[in-house]
Amino acid sequence: MTNPDEIIIRGKPPVEPPQGQTWRAMMDVAMRQGFEARSNDEVPIGAALFSADGELLGTGSNSPVNDQDPTAHAEIKCLRSACKNLDNYRLPHGTILAVTLEPCIMCLGAIIHARVAGIVFGAADTKAGAVVSNLEGTELPFVNHKFWALGGVRADECRTMLQSFFMQRRK
């Protein structure tokens, strides 16, 4: 189990983010998608995919309820958006996915199959996280693609966004 307030590193992330970006700025883009999900009364999770050069390739916001689709998680919608924007199912080498919450096992599978080079996430997910919290998703021995992970980027803000959503729903 991980400490939700620490920076979490798995694999070998680059020392610095892509040129023209910061880890916080990349998370800002993902957080805007999370706020978009919230405005649509969805759990506020957002994702953004960047090229190795820092170019924004796609975004996604959580929408399983509105889309009536259990696979409409922010990460998967983001990967779909990037592939559509690139007009190719293959992502460029070195892509980085920024997401506000540690990915679940379904999204972990999509990240592996899409061959994302690394993920940057905000809040750890002690209930369903499959990258560091409940599964060492970066180190699965049976997959043919490894990726790195950097967690805890803007964790407090990402956690607050989720907690305030659920507190409001309980009222």
C-alpha positions as CSV (number, residue, x, y, z in Angstrom):
1,M,0.0,0.0,0.0
2,T,1.3,3.5,-0.8
3,N,1.3,6.6,1.2
4,P,-1.2,9.0,-0.6
5,D,0.9,12.0,0.2
6,E,4.2,10.9,-1.3
7,I,5.7,11.1,-4.7
8,I,5.7,7.6,-6.2
9,I,8.2,6.5,-8.8
10,R,8.1,3.1,-10.6
11,G,10.3,2.2,-13.5
12,K,12.6,4.8,-14.9
13,P,10.8,8.1,-15.6
14,P,12.8,10.8,-17.3
15,V,14.5,13.3,-15.1
16,E,12.6,16.1,-16.6
17,P,9.2,16.4,-18.4
18,P,9.1,17.0,-22.2
19,Q,10.5,20.2,-23.5
20,G,8.1,23.1,-22.9
21,Q,6.2,21.2,-20.2
22,T,6.2,20.7,-16.5
23,W,4.7,17.7,-14.7
24,R,2.3,20.2,-13.0
25,A,1.3,21.8,-16.3
26,M,0.6,18.4,-17.8
27,M,-1.6,17.6,-14.8
28,D,-3.4,20.9,-15.2
29,V,-4.6,19.8,-18.6
30,A,-5.8,16.5,-17.0
31,M,-7.5,18.4,-14.2
32,R,-9.4,20.6,-16.6
33,Q,-10.8,17.3,-18.1
34,G,-11.7,16.2,-14.6
35,F,-13.6,19.4,-14.0
36,E,-15.4,18.9,-17.3
37,A,-16.5,15.4,-16.1
38,R,-17.7,16.9,-12.9
39,S,-19.8,19.5,-14.8
40,N,-21.5,16.6,-16.5
41,D,-22.2,15.0,-13.1
42,E,-19.6,12.3,-13.6
43,V,-16.8,11.3,-11.2
44,P,-14.2,14.0,-11.9
45,I,-11.3,12.1,-13.5
46,G,-9.5,13.6,-16.4
47,A,-6.6,12.5,-18.6
48,A,-4.3,14.1,-21.2
49,L,-1.8,12.4,-23.5
50,F,1.4,14.2,-24.6
51,S,4.1,13.3,-27.2
52,A,7.7,12.9,-26.1
53,D,8.1,16.5,-27.4
54,G,5.4,17.8,-25.1
55,E,2.7,18.2,-27.8
56,L,-0.9,17.5,-26.5
57,L,-2.2,14.6,-28.5
58,G,-5.6,13.9,-26.9
59,T,-7.7,14.4,-23.8
60,G,-10.5,12.5,-22.1
61,S,-12.9,13.0,-19.3
62,N,-14.7,10.3,-17.3
63,S,-18.2,9.6,-18.7
64,P,-19.4,6.0,-18.1
65,V,-22.8,7.1,-16.8
66,N,-23.7,9.6,-19.6
67,D,-22.2,7.4,-22.3
68,Q,-23.8,4.3,-20.7
69,D,-20.4,2.6,-21.3
70,P,-18.4,1.0,-18.5
71,T,-15.2,1.5,-20.6
72,A,-15.7,5.3,-20.8
73,H,-13.0,6.1,-18.3
74,A,-10.9,9.2,-18.9
75,E,-7.7,7.3,-19.8
76,I,-9.4,5.2,-22.4
77,K,-11.3,8.1,-23.9
78,C,-8.0,10.0,-24.0
79,L,-6.2,7.2,-25.8
80,R,-9.1,7.0,-28.3
81,S,-9.0,10.8,-28.8
82,A,-5.2,10.7,-29.5
83,C,-5.5,7.9,-32.0
84,K,-8.3,9.6,-33.8
85,N,-6.3,12.9,-33.9
86,L,-3.3,11.0,-35.2
87,D,-5.4,9.0,-37.6
88,N,-3.5,5.9,-36.4
89,Y,-4.1,3.3,-33.8
90,R,-0.4,3.3,-33.0
91,L,0.8,6.0,-30.7
92,P,4.2,7.7,-31.3
93,H,7.1,6.4,-29.3
94,G,7.6,8.1,-25.9
95,T,4.0,9.2,-25.1
96,I,3.1,10.3,-21.6
97,L,-0.3,10.0,-20.1
98,A,-1.3,12.5,-17.3
99,V,-4.3,11.4,-15.3
100,T,-5.8,12.8,-12.1
101,L,-6.3,9.4,-10.4
102,E,-4.2,6.2,-10.4
103,P,-5.5,4.0,-13.3
104,C,-7.7,1.0,-12.6
105,I,-6.9,-2.5,-14.0
106,M,-9.0,-1.9,-17.2
107,C,-7.1,1.3,-17.9
108,L,-3.8,-0.4,-17.0
109,G,-4.5,-2.9,-19.8
110,A,-5.3,-0.1,-22.3
111,I,-2.0,1.7,-21.3
112,I,0.0,-1.4,-21.9
113,H,-1.7,-2.3,-25.2
114,A,-1.3,1.3,-26.4
115,R,2.4,1.2,-25.5
116,V,2.3,4.4,-23.5
117,A,5.9,5.1,-22.3
118,G,4.9,6.5,-19.0
119,I,2.1,7.9,-16.8
120,V,2.0,10.8,-14.4
121,F,-0.9,10.6,-12.0
122,G,-2.2,12.7,-9.2
123,A,-4.0,10.9,-6.4
124,A,-3.3,7.2,-5.6
125,D,-6.4,5.0,-5.6
126,T,-6.2,2.7,-2.6
127,K,-9.5,1.0,-3.6
128,A,-9.0,0.2,-7.3
129,G,-5.5,1.6,-8.3
130,A,-3.6,-1.0,-10.4
131,V,-0.3,0.8,-11.0
132,V,1.1,1.1,-7.4
133,S,-1.7,0.8,-4.8
134,N,-3.1,-2.7,-5.3
135,L,-1.0,-4.1,-8.2
136,E,2.5,-3.3,-9.4
137,G,1.2,-2.6,-12.9
138,T,4.6,-1.3,-14.1
139,E,6.3,-4.7,-13.3
140,L,3.9,-7.3,-14.6
141,P,6.1,-10.2,-15.7
142,F,3.7,-11.5,-18.4
143,V,3.3,-8.3,-20.5
144,N,5.4,-7.4,-23.5
145,H,5.4,-3.6,-22.7
146,K,6.8,-1.9,-19.6
147,F,6.1,1.7,-18.7
148,W,7.2,4.1,-16.0
149,A,5.0,5.8,-13.5
150,L,5.3,9.1,-11.5
151,G,2.5,9.5,-8.9
152,G,1.6,12.2,-6.5
153,V,1.8,15.2,-8.9
154,R,-0.8,17.7,-7.6
155,A,-2.1,14.8,-5.5
156,D,-3.8,17.1,-2.9
157,E,-5.8,19.0,-5.6
158,C,-6.7,15.8,-7.4
159,R,-7.9,14.2,-4.2
160,T,-9.8,17.3,-3.2
161,M,-11.6,17.4,-6.5
162,L,-12.8,13.8,-6.0
163,Q,-13.6,14.1,-2.3
164,S,-15.7,17.3,-2.8
165,F,-17.6,15.6,-5.6
166,F,-18.5,12.6,-3.4
167,M,-19.4,14.9,-0.4
168,Q,-21.7,16.8,-2.6
169,R,-23.3,13.6,-3.9
170,R,-24.0,12.4,-0.4
171,K,-25.9,15.5,0.6
